[in-house]
Amino acid sequence: MRYEIEVEVNFVLESGKTRPAYHQSYEILRDKILNGDIPGGTKIIEERIAAELGVSRTPIRESIRKLEHEGLIVGKKVVKPTETDLRNMFQVRIILEGYSAQCAASYLKEKELQALQRCVEIGKTGTMDEIMSANEQFHEIIVQASHNPVMIDIIDRMQSIIYLFRRTVVFYNRPFLIEEHEEIYEAIKNRNGQQAESLMKKHLQADLDFCLHLIGNE
């Protein structure tokens, strides 16, 4: 499968120092996969990408290795998650984020509660990009409330795959997505940990069901 990478490679950090080829290559490939410019199932050919980006194969190889670790490339192909992959990932999220929501009801401070509320409000009126960002922040605030570095690390390593499905539920306007966020926020604000956990689990199950429905109709 052919694709073109039409980007300026030699971009510069604010500090004025050009980023290493590895970082540039990784970010370009990651963003194009996440944005759908390189679709699932596309074979990643080191030589072709190196030529298109004007770098050696070494930084491309390192970039691919990192993307494999993040789950975006499997067997030298862009990941195209199966129904089983989807279920497995969401089972982990349901357990960990459900617990995190319970913790959030006990530990979130007023500033963090206000941030959650802002995420809900953006979800009602924002653009797609704004809603995507607010959705990510909403879940991030709650996960951090677990204060469990092992759990946080597990979710963090899943972020790239989570992004793919987050984009799906936002782009296809899953019904009641923002209303569910608001219910979770209210439960956390009211310090009702059991309800917050239950609502989060139902919320993620609804995300899973919606994505499975879309996969089934492809």
Buried (B, 14 or more C-beta within 10 A) or exposed (E): EEBEBEBEBEEEEEEEEEBEBBBBBBBBBBEBBBEEBBEBEBEBEBEBBBEBBEBEEEBBBBBBEBBBEBBBBBEEEBBEBEEEBBEEBBEEBBEBBBBBBBBBBEBBEEEBBEBBBEBBEBBEEBEEEEBBBBBBBBBBBBBBBBEBEEBBEBBBEBBBBBBBBBBBBBEEEBEEBBEBBBBBBBBBBEEBBEBBBBBBBBBBBBBBEBBBEBEEEE
